[in-house]
């Protein structure tokens, strides 16, 4: 009886390689691909910035875009108060949340 329990079938390396390949595919589709899509969407958003848009920076500063020069933008945060930021500091997610119409519960 002891000999029967200790014997294991020798499947070779193929099942191990298939399992390793499956793990790589899962890792790609659940981690790498969504991150690449998010980065692509963020880049597209920054390229489509136009004067007059209301945006939010990564740090939470709200303002209106009054100038776009290369990789820098100028936000008007209050009348006569203008601040310069790098384009990379504009948050797509916070800006989209701010621009969505708010539901009115009646």
BELVEN-V448210 format. One record per pair of residues at least 12 apart in sequence whose C-alpha atoms are under 8 Angstrom apart, sorted by sequence separation. I is the first residue (numbers start at 0). J is the second residue. D is the distance in whole Angstrom. If there is no record, write none. Layout:
# BELVEN-V448210
{{I | J | D} {I | J | D}}
This chain:
# BELVEN-V448210
{{51 | 63 | 6} {52 | 64 | 5} {62 | 74 | 5} {63 | 75 | 5} {71 | 83 | 7} {72 | 84 | 5} {50 | 63 | 8} {51 | 64 | 5} {62 | 75 | 5} {63 | 76 | 7} {71 | 84 | 6} {72 | 85 | 6} {50 | 64 | 5} {51 | 65 | 6} {62 | 76 | 4} {71 | 85 | 4} {72 | 86 | 6} {49 | 64 | 7} {50 | 65 | 5} {61 | 76 | 6} {62 | 77 | 8} {70 | 85 | 6} {71 | 86 | 5} {50 | 66 | 6} {60 | 76 | 8} {70 | 86 | 5} {50 | 67 | 7} {70 | 87 | 8} {49 | 67 | 8} {58 | 88 | 8} {57 | 88 | 5} {56 | 88 | 5} {57 | 89 | 6} {56 | 89 | 4} {57 | 90 | 5} {55 | 89 | 6} {56 | 90 | 5} {54 | 89 | 7} {55 | 90 | 6} {54 | 90 | 8} {55 | 91 | 8} {57 | 93 | 8} {56 | 93 | 8} {55 | 93 | 6} {54 | 93 | 8} {55 | 94 | 5} {54 | 94 | 5} {45 | 86 | 7} {53 | 94 | 7} {45 | 87 | 8} {54 | 97 | 8} {45 | 89 | 8} {45 | 91 | 8} {44 | 91 | 7} {41 | 91 | 6}}
